[in-house]
């Protein structure tokens, strides 16, 4: 059984991602739509993921693939938003790694019998 570190790290990374999006899009012309699309999903997944919810961790990992792709696209096309893009990339990779860790550990961990 995995310790509490991975779910808490997933939840914390999701909260950080939601905060990043709130900061990133606060002056946007379409701020409400941007916050609904970008900030709301990680915010809604953060608490269940923090508590160790496997479904929340799974969906956080799936959505993080989209967030990663968005960050890469922005990093390549908008030099003025490079810092936000790199933070999005790093946080999405953290979400993917932390949400996948218990399954990877169960699959490839040492078997004690």
N, C-alpha and C positions, 0 to 999 in steps of 0.2 A: 504494500500500500504506500502511496506517495505521501510525503509529509505535507504540511500546510503551506510550504513555501511557493510551490508552483501556482496554486489557485490564487494566492494573495498577490503574487507577481503579475499574473494575468489581469486581475482586477485593478491593480494599481496602474498597469500600463494602459488599460482601457480608459481609466479616469484621466490619465495624462493625455491620452489621445483626444478625448472629448474636450479637455481644457485647451489643447492646442488648436483644435478646430474653432472653438469659441473665440479665441484670440485672433486667429487667422482671418475669420470671416466677419468679425464684429462691425467693420466699416463697409462691408460689401453692399452693393446696391440690392442684392437679393439675399440679404442676411438671413431672413427667416427660412427661406427655402434651403439655403446652404446648411444652416444649423439643423434643420429637420433631416436632411440627407446625410450629413457628415457627423455631427456631434451627438445626435440622439441615439443612434444604434450602439455606439460604444458605451454611452451613459446607461442605457437600459441593460446592457450585458454585464456591466461592471460588478454590480452587487451579487447576482447569481454566480458569476465566475469566481468572485472573491470567496464565496461560501462553498466552493467546490462543485458547483453544478456542471455535470459533464456536457449537457446540451448547450449550455451557455458557452462553455469553453470551445466546444466544437464549432458553433456558429461564429464565435469571435475569431477563431483560426481561419474559417472560410472567408469572412468579411475582411480580415487583415490582408488576404491576398489581393483584394480589390484596392484597399488603402495603400498597399505597397505599390501597386501598379500606378495609382493616381500620383503618388509621390515621385516615382521615377519620371512619369510624363511631365509633371510640373518642373522638376529639376532640369529636364532637358529643354523645356520650351519657355520658361519664364525666369530669367536670371534674377529679377527683383524679389522673387519668392523662394529663392534657393534654400535659405535657412529653414523656413517652414517645411519645405519639401523634404529636406534631409531629416528633420525631426520626425516627420510622418513616416519616412522609410524606416528609421531606426526603431520607432515605437511599434510599427506594424511587424517588424521582424521579431521584436521582443514578445509581442502577443502570440505570434505563430510558434515561436520556440517554447514559451511558457505554457501555452495551452496544449501543445503536443507532447511535452515532456513526460507526463504520467504514462501515456500510451507507449511512447518509445521505451521508457524504462521497463514497463511490463513486458514488452515484446522482446527487447534485446538485453535486458538485465540478467545478471547471474542467477542461475537457478540453484537454490539451496534445497536439498532434499533430505 
